[in-house]
Amino acid sequence: MPSSSTHLPREAPRFLLWLFSLLWFGTATLPATGQRLTSHVDPMIGTGGHGHVFLGANVPFGAVQLGPQNIFKGWDWCSGYHYSDSLMIGFSHTHLSGTGASDLGDVLIMPYTGPIKTDKGQQKAPHGGYLSRYSHQRETAKPGYYAVTLDDYDIRAELTSTERVGFHRYTFPTGGKQAHVIIDLKEGIDDKATDTYIEQVDPQTFVGYRFSKGWASDQRVYFAIKTSVPIPQFAVYEEAQLLTGKKGQGKAIKGLFSFAKAPATLQLKVGISPVSSQNALANIAAEIPGWDFGAVQQAADEKWNKELSKMTIETKDPAIRRIFYTSMYHALFAPALFNDVNGDYRGTDKKVYPKAPFVNYTTFSLWDTYRTAHSLFLLAQPERVSDMMRSMLAIQEQQGKLPIWHLMGSETNTMVGYSAVPALAEAFLKGTPGLDGKRVLAAMKASSTRDDQGVNYVKTLGFIPADKENESVAKAMEYAIDDWSIAQVAKKLDDKEAYATYSKRAKYYQRYFDPKTRFMRGVTADGKFQLPFNAFQSIHRQNPYTEGNAWQYTWLVPHDVPGLIQLFGSDAAFTQKLDSLFIVQGNLGESASPDISGLIGMYAHGNEPSHATTYLYAYAGQQWKTAEKVRQVLREMYKDKPDGISGNEDCGQMSAWYILSALGFYPVSPSSGAYVLGSPIVDKATLQLPGANLSCWRSRIMPPEPLHSGSHAQR
């Protein structure tokens, strides 16, 4: 941790001393034996509105996220499911959670009765395909388990999972109807299958793959299916065309199990692998060798309960309890495992890396998660952090740069910044084992010295011209954050040259500050501020800001808040402008990003660049305003209902903000190692850490209500 207090709010040193003394010496009781924290989780939270969260059966950080799938109808169906829907096309094994882009939905399986249908059907003509109506009244969701009744067929479908295997149980209606189960490899979530294959190995074993192109440009999922009973009739189709034999390859392959008379119950174990169908079979053998669905479901619940117990709270408010534990649940969906039980994985270079010495992960939404989620992992999942960071370093070796937004072995290059850097820096500086400092710094340098995305201008001009590069201000602000993090790693390693270079680059944000308007503005190649200028206007991914406007991006200097205050001229000028942020009203324009949501004035909690903004008052001596605003966001932007998240949940970032803010502290600049005081909304919180427990009472951090003006929130 840097020793200088220039990067800390005035009250931080005493708080940090108190906090870390508890980390090392505090004691607390474990949750009572048998306490089911999973009972406080409501997986439906965030499935409506613009939350985009995954609904289904998974375990913490599991490769398999097995859940229901609707017909894709646009942005709010990015996870494959939206609470407003009532038509289901089946259950697929991979999903994104909370993202603003769509993909995955691999290996879709749907049971049905009646005549053979190989097309899913259409929204306006549902009876033309195998899809079914369903209702929330006959739907059950809890950690590690999902169930629904398919109303058109009266089939009860139940799902549970392990890390790499999805487990299905279908209970068919009595009466002896003809029944089918389709494995539709054409279907995905807004992607396009490029090569699909299925083969029957024996009466109870099927293997295949689905290759596709979507947000992930070259995605490869191998699968294996084991059935609880022999399949009396198996057929392969290309679209609606019946193929000969027991295997088929094409762009729209579909396997069909058929029963002249429906069995009472049919169970399927579906293993997936990034490497091969043989590895998928091995994953099944290792993770679910038997057929006890209830035991697998109970094991999944135990895994969730174990992880939820690492941060426990006491509160008299049941809504806060539900939101807190649901946030913990959502925060542990990603990154997701991307390997097999034997350690094999497929790299970004598409080569197979056998028996890797670390656990490989994917789904790195780093522009979002570096801000809070990775700090949460260091507190609640320290045993996994090393493997996450080593996965990032392996990606850098394979593609020449650290991950930007990495998905299923593909680099999507989505969002601005080299945002793996702050997460990697925080982990290294906090002593995460297994990280070689020289390798870490080399990877950071490689990512920060490219010639794309405006970095070439950073190196040659010291700023990014708005008339040469879209999103120039957003890119520059993120690069400054990243470069400051690199400087701290260089300092730790006594690399004086790198420390000086990146410390200088970390100050380049100052070039965009206009003292007349007091906004961060685009600068053109001739060194002048870009005209015309509208502080409210947002043109999605085309003007100087990324999913935001000048009101929101002016505050994005978490690594040097004292320096930002100095640009304003005084604490008073800074806080006056910050006050205005939360009350000002204006027109974002017709081309504004839909991600600008959760508005309080122009503060946009639904989008990540705003997440540290409420905490900036503490740097200017007005911590009580931080307490007040944090409480307001916690109260207004998080609800225990399907549309209870104010924006895309973004792979755990929105949830991580809630968790740490509810506890009363927040990592404004994660790689600094500092936490800024907020205002806890729980009566007591206990953090279970390796070797020690941290127990926090609200009265130790902050009184129940925000302090009056003039206090510095010292306790």
N, C-alpha and C positions, 0 to 999 in steps of 0.2 A: 504494500500500500504506500502511495506517496506520502512523505512526511509533511509536505507543505500544507498549511491550512488555507491557502488561497483558493483551493478548489472545494472547500467545505463551508456549509452554512455556519454562522457564528456559534450555534449551540451544538454543532456536531461533535467536537472533540470529547466533551463530557459524556454525551450520549453513547459514543462509540466505546469509550472506556467501560461504561456500565454494561453495554450490550455484550462486548466480547469477554468481560469478566464472567458474565452469566454463561456464555457459550462454553467456557472452560471449567467453571466451578459450580454452576447452578445445578440443582437437582429438581426433579419433578416426578410425579407418579405416572406410570404408564396408564393408558386407558384400561378401564376395568375389563377383566377377562370376559370374552363373549360379547362385548359391545360391538354392535354392527353399525359402523359408520356408513356403510353402503346404504343403509335404510334412509339416510338423510339426503341421498343423491336423487335428483330428478333429471333424468336424461332428456326429457322433453324441453327443458330450458334451452333456448337458443335455436330450436328447430323451426321456429316461425320468424317473422320479420326478416331482417337481413343478417341473422346470426350465422347461418350456413353450417351449423354444427352437425357432425356425424351422429346418427342414431343407429344403434345395433349392438352386437355382442363383440367385445374385444377385451383384452387384458392390457395392463399398462405397457405402453410403447410397443404393442404387438404389431407384427407385420400384417396379420389378418385383422381386418376391421369388417366384419360380416354383418350386413344390414340390408334393410329394405330399399327398393329403388322404384321411384316414380318415372313416368315419362319425362324426359328433360324438357323443360319449358323456359329456360333462361337463367339469368344470373342467380336467382334465389334457389335454384336447384343444383348449385355447385357441389353439394355433398351427396347428391342423388335423391334426397328426400326433403320435402317441405311440409310443414304442419298443415298448410291449407289444402293439401291434396287429398284425394280419396280413391285414386287408382294405383295399383301396385303391379309392376311387371316382373318382380322376382327378388332374389336375394343375391347380391354380389359380394365379393370377398376383399376388395380393396376400396378405400374411400379416403377423401380428403375431409378435413374438419375445419370449418370457419374460414376457408380461403375465398378470395374474390375471383378466382379462376377455377375452371372445372376440368376434371379428368378422372381417370381410373374407372371403377365399376367393373372390374374384371371378373370373369367366370360367373356369369349370371345363371342362376338356377331357379326354376319355377315349377311347382307341382300343380297339376290341374286334373279335372275329370272330364269325361265326354269325348267327343271326336278329336282327332289329331289336329293340332294347330301349331304351325312353326313360326308364325309372326306374332309379335307382342300385341298388336292391335293399335288403335289410334284413340286419342283423347275424345274425339267426337263420335267414334264408332267402336266403343270398347269391346262389344261382343264379337267383333271380327277377329280377335286374337286371343291369346292365352292369358292376358292380364286379368286382374280381378279387382272388384270394388272391396273396400275395407273401411272400418270406422275406428275412431279412437276409443270408443267404448269397449271394443273387443281387442284392444292392443295393450301389451304390457312391456314396459322397458325398465330395466335396472342394470347396474353394472355387471357386465359379463353375461347378460341374458336379454333376449328380445323374443316376443311372441305376438302373433297376430292371427286372427281368423280371416281366411280368404272367403269373403261372403258369397261370391258367385259359385264356389265349389264346396263350401262348408268344411274346408281343410284347415286344421289348426297347425300352423308352422311355428316351431320353436328353434331358436338359435343360441348356441354358446360357442366358446372358442378357447384355444390356447394361443401361444405366441404365433405359431405358423400354421395352425390347423383350425378350420371352421367345422363345427359340428351341427348338423341339421337333424331335426326330428319332425316328421310329418305324420299327423294322425288323420286318416281319411274317414269320411262318413261311412256308416254302415249301409248296406243295401247292394253291395256288389257291383258298383258302377265301374266302367272302364276308367283306368287312371294312367296318367303319364307324368314324367318329370323331364323337363327340357333343360339342356345345358346349352345356352345360347351364347356362342363366342363372338357373334357379330356385335352384340350390344355392349355399350360402355356408357360413360357419362360424358357426352359431348366430345368424344374422340372418334377415331376411325380405325377399325381393325385392318391391319395390313397383311397378316398371315395367321391363320388359325388351324388347329389340328386337334383331332380326338381319335382315340383308338381303344378298343376293348381288349384287355389283356387276358382276363378270365371272367367268369360269370359275375364276379364281385369287384373287379378292379378295372379302372379306366384311367388313361393318362392323356396328356395333351399340352397345348400351349396356346397363348393368345399374345401376339405381337401387335402393337398399335402405335399410332401417331396422334398426338394431341398436344396438350401443354408440354408433356414430356415427349420429346421428338422421336425417341427410339426406346419404347418401353417393351420389356419382354417378361412375361409371367408364365411360368411353367406350373402345371398342376397335376394332381393325382386324386382320384376319387375311389373310396372304398364304400361299398354298400352293405347294409346289415343282412340283406337276403340276396340270393341270386336273382339277377335280372332276366326275366323270361324272354323278353324281346328287346333288342337294341338296334336302333337304326341311326344312320347318319344322313344329314341333309346339307346341301349347299343352298342357302336361302330356302325355297320351298321344294327344291328338286331332290328326290330320294336318290342316294348313291348306293352302289353295290358294295357289299362287304361290311366289315366291322371297323373301318377306319376311313378318315377323309381329311383332306387338306384343301384349304381355299381361304377366301377373304370373309366368308360368312358361314362358317361351319357350325352345325347344330347337332348335338347328340340327343337322342330321345329314348328314355326308358318307357316301356309300355307294359301294362298289366291288364289282362282281360277282366280281372276282378281285383279291385283295389285291396292291397294288404291293409290290415288294421293300422299298422305303423310301419314307416320306412325311415331308416336312419342313414345319413351320409356323413362320411368324414372326408373333408376336402383339404388337402395340403397344398400349399403354394411354395414356390422356390424361384429365386432369380437366376438359377443355374441350370436345373434340369428336372425332368419328371421323376427320374430316379431319386434325386434328392428330396423331392416333394413326398415320395413314398416313404423315404427314410424319416422325414419329419413326422409323418403320421405314426409310424412305428414307434418313434421315440416319445412323442407327446401324448398320443391317445391310442395306446395299444389295444384297449378293450372297447366295450360298447355301453358303458354306464354313463348315460347322458347326465343324470343327476349328479354324479360324482364330479364330472368335468365342470358342470355349472357351479357346484359348490367350491371347487378349486379356484375357479375364476373369481368368485366372490371373495374368497380368502386373499387372493392376490391384491384385489382392490382394497380390501379392508386394511391390509398390511401397509399399503402405500398411503392411504388416507390417514392412518394413525400417526404418521410422522409429523403432522401438524394438526393438533386438536384444539378445539376452542370450547369455551363455555359462554353461553348467552341465553338470555330469557326470551329472545325473539326467534321463533321457529323459522321465519322467512330468512333471516340472516344465516341461520344454521344451514338451511337448504341451499342458499346461494353459495355459501362458503365451500361446502363439501362438493357441490356440483362443479364449482370452479376448480377445485383440486382435481376432480375427475377429468374435466376437460383439458386441464393443463398437462395431463400425462398421456395424451394420445400421440404426440409427436415430440421429437423425432421418432420414426418408426424403424423397427428392426428391418434390415435388408441383408439377411444371410440365412444360412441353414444351420441345423443343429450341429453339423460337423465343422462349422466355421467358414465354409465356402461362401463366396459372394461374387457378384459380377460388378466390375468397376465402371466408372464413367467412360473409360476407354473400351468398354465392352469385353475386356479380357476377364477370364475367371481367375480369381485369387483363392486358391485352395487353403483350407485350414488356417485362416488368418489369425494372428496372435492377439487380435482385439475383436470386439463385437461391433460389426458394421451397422451403421444407421443411414437412413435417408429421410426425406421430407424435412429439409432445413429451410424454414421460412424466416430467414435471418434478419431481413429488414424490419420484421415485426418483433421477433423473439429476443434479439440481443438486448432490447431495452429493459426487460424484466424477467422473462421466462427462464433464461439461462442463470440469472441470479437466484431465482427460486430453486432451480435444480441443484445449485451448489449448496443450498441449505437443506433441501428435502431429498435430493437424489445424488449425493456426492459420489456414491459407488458407481454411477453410470456416466458421470461427466467425463472421465478419462477416455472412455470408449467413444463418446460423442466427438470429443476433440480429435482423437486419433483418426476417426472417420473423416473429419474435415481435412486433416493433414494428408490422408491418403488420396482424397479427391484432388487436392492441390497437386500432388505428384502426378496424377493421371491426366489432368486437364490443364495444368500450368497456372492455375489460380485457385484460391480458396472458393468454396461454394458461394454462389450468390443466392439462388433459390433452387436447391437441388431436389430432384424428384425421381425416384425409382431408377437410379442409375443414369439420369440425364440432367444436364444443366439447362435450366429454363432461361437464365439470365434476366429474370424478372426483378424489377425494382432497382433503385439506385444505391450507390455505396458499395464498399467491400465489407459488408456487415458481419461476416464471420470474424473479422478482426477484433471487435470489442468483446465478443463472447470468448474467443480464444485467449485474449489478453487477460480477461478477468479470471478465467480458469487457471492460467499459468501463474499469474501474480498471487493467487490465493493458495498456491502450493499443490495443485492437483497432481497426483502421481502419474508417472508414465509419459510426461511431456518433456522432451528435450528442448531446452531454451533456444539453442542455435537453430534447430530445425523450425521451431515456432517463428522465430524472427525472420528466417529466410523465406518462409511461406508468406509471411505478411509483406515483406519487401516485394516479392514476386507479384502479389496482388495489387500493390499500390504503385507500381511503376509500369503498368500497361499503357497502351496508347489509344485505348478505346474509352467510350463513355465520358469524354471530357478530361480524362486524366492527363492526356498529352498537353492540354492547356494549363493544367495545374503545374506541370513540370516546367513549362516554358514561359508562361505569362504570370503565374501566381493567381490567376482567376480564370473562370470559364465564361467566355463571351456568350451572352444571351442570344445574339444574332447568329451564332455559329452552332449552338448546341441547345436542344430542348431540355427543360428541367434543370437549367444551369444552377439556379440557386439551391434547389434541393440536393443536387449532386454535390455541390461544393460544401454545403453544411454537413452532409453525411461524411464526406471525405475528411473534413476537419476533425470530426469526432473519431473517425477511424485512425487518422494520423496521430492524434493525441494518444490513443491507446498503444500504437506502435512505439511512440516515444517512451512510454512507461516501461514497456518490455525492454527496449534498448537500454534504458537507464538501469534496469535490474541486471542486465547482462554486461554493464559497463562498456557499452558500445557508444562512445562519446559522439562520434560522427553521426551515427544514425539518430541519436537522441537530439542533437542540434538540428538536423535536417527536418525531422518530423515534428519537433516542437515549433519550428518556424511555420511549417505547413498547417499546423493546428490553429494558427492565428489567421489564416487566410479568410476565414469567415468575415473578418472585419471589413474587407473590401466591399462587401455588399450592403453595408449599413449606410443608409441615407440619413444624415443628421437633421435634415429639414423635415422630412416626413416621419422620421423615426421608424422606418420599416427596412427589412432586408429586401433589396430590389435587384432585378437583373441589370447587369452591366454589359454594355456592348463592346465590340472589339476596339473602339476608339477611346475606351475608358470612361464613357459617360453613362449615366443611368438611363435605362431603356424607357422610351416613351411610345405610346401613351402608357400611363400607369393607373391601375385601379386596384386598390388594396383588397377589395372583396372578390374580384374576379378569379375564377378557376376554370381553366381550359384543360380538360383531362389529358395529362401526359404530353401537353404541347407548349404550355407557357413555362415560365421559369420555375414553377413549383410542381411537385409530385403529389397528386391527390390532396391539394390544399391551396391556400392563398397566402398573401403576404401577412395577414393577421396571424395566421397559424405558424408560419415558418420563421418569423422574426425571433421566436424564443428558442429555437433549436440549437442551443449552445450549451448543452449540459456539462461539457468538460471544462468550461471557462465562464461560469456565470458571473464572477466578479469582473471579468473583462467585458462582458456584455453590459453590465451595469455601468461600467466606466464609459462605454459608448453613449449611453443615455445622459451621462453627465452627473447623475446623483441617484441615491437610493429613492428619493422622492419622485424624480422623473420616471424612473424605472417602474415603480409600483403604481404610479398614476396611469401609465400606459397599460400595465398589466391589469389593473382594475377595469379599464375600458374594454379589454378583450372579452370579458365575461358579460358585458351589457350591450355592446354595440350590435346594431342590426344592419344588414345590407344584402344586396342581391348577388348571389354567387355566379349567376349567368346560366344560360341555357346549356352550356357545354361542361358544367361542373361535374366532377367525379361523384358518383353515388356513394363513394366511401366517406365523403364528408358528412358525417352523421353524428348523432348524440350531441347536438349543439346546445351550448349555454352561451348566449351571445355569439361570438365567433370561435370560442373554444370548441373543438370537435373531439369529443372523447372517443367517438367511433373510429378514429383513425390514429395510428400509432405515433406520428410525430408530435402529437399533443400530450403524450402520456406523462411527461415530466413537468409540464408547465405549471400545474397547480402547486408544485413544490418549490417554485422559484422565489416565492415571497420570503421564504426562510433566509435566503441569501441577502436580503435587503432589510433584515431586522423585523419583518412582519410575519412571524411564523403563525400567528393566530389566524391570518387570512389563508395560509396553507391549510390549516386545520378546518376552517370553515368550508373552503372549496372542495377539499377531499371528501368531507362528510356529504356535501351536496351531490358530488358525483356518485359516491357509493350508494346514496339513497335514491337518486333519480335515474341513473343509467343502468342499474342492475335490478331486475325483478325476477321473482320466482314464477315465471309463466313462459309459454313457448316463445313469445317475442320479447323476452326479458333481457336481451343483450343489445346495446345501442348501436352496434355495427358488426361487421364480420369478426368472428371470434379469433380468427387468424392463428390457428395452430397453438392455442394456449396463451397467447400474449394478453388478450383482454382479461382472461381469467387470472393470470399471474398478477396483473395490476390490482385486481380486486383483492386477492389473497394477501399480498404484502401491505396494501393500503389498509385493509381491514385490521391487520395486526399492528399498524401504527408506524411503520417505517418503510422507506422506499429508496432504491438505488438510482438516484438521478443520473449519475455517471458511473455505470457498472464497473468499468475497469479502474476506477479510483479506489474502490474498496469501501467507500463511504455510504452510509444510509442517512437519509434526511427524515426528520421527525414529521409525522402527519398527525392523525388523530384516530386511534383505534375505535372500532365500533363493537368489539367483543369485550366481555368482562375479564376473560383470562384466555391465554393461548400457551400451549406447550409444544415446543419443537423437539423432536427426538433426533438427536445427532449422534454419530458414532463416537462413543466414549463419554458423552455428556449430553445433558438435556438443557434446553433453554425454556424457562417458564416466565412469561410476561403477564403482569397484571395491568389493566388499563390505568389504574391510579399511579403506577410507576412511570408511565410515559406521558400521560395526558389526562386531565380531568375529563369527566363525561362530556362536557360541552366545550366548545371553542373558547379560548381565553380572550379576555378583553384586550383592546388595542393598547399597545405599549409593553406588553409582556413578551418575554423571549422563550416561553414554554420550557423553562428549566425546571426539572423535577429531581 
